[in-house]
Amino acid sequence: MKKMTLLKCFDSGEGADNVESKSAENHEEGGAADAEADVNRNILDSKKISIKAKRFFFDFLENDQGRYVKMAEVRRSKREVVRVPKDVFPVLINLLDNFINEDFETEVEGIEQLELPTTDTEDHTTLASRSIDLEELLQSDGGEVDAGRKYTIDLRENKYGRFLRFCEHRTTRSNCVFFPSDNFQEIRDILQGFQDME
């Protein structure tokens, strides 16, 4: 089974207030730098969600190691990027299904259920917390190991509503993107569409 190499790349751009196709090559910011960093990858598909001042880009990419999605959150001058190999899509889709149905307890194979904080912070409450160890997931799947990479997924709630905090942790740093609960179904369907692509 092929595994992917995570590359340094980023795209951003303007768009409508719903999901639409948007090639990463046409993003207004970061296009040249992205092309230079990702000369060995192909763009298979690209989607965008615009929510008020935020824009989310989902680029489905392929290099000689395999397929992965690059999820980028752009708001004003700040941008965050998380990259996820295709092997992780099924567990993320299952987890999103649970959260959409307000099921915060059912375990998903491949995802560790973490203990919730004993006290809430001043600005949010954590409703569910999960962790994916990419090394363990790929080993259990019989594939090559991408050591040292983990993901944490926290479902939180504040005065504005519920949102998902999705973080990619590497040895040197962590990147996080934040998805509003109103868009969980759109994000789930984007991942499913990428998963189903031949």
Disulfide bonds with the S-S distance in Angstrom:
Cys167-Cys176 2.00
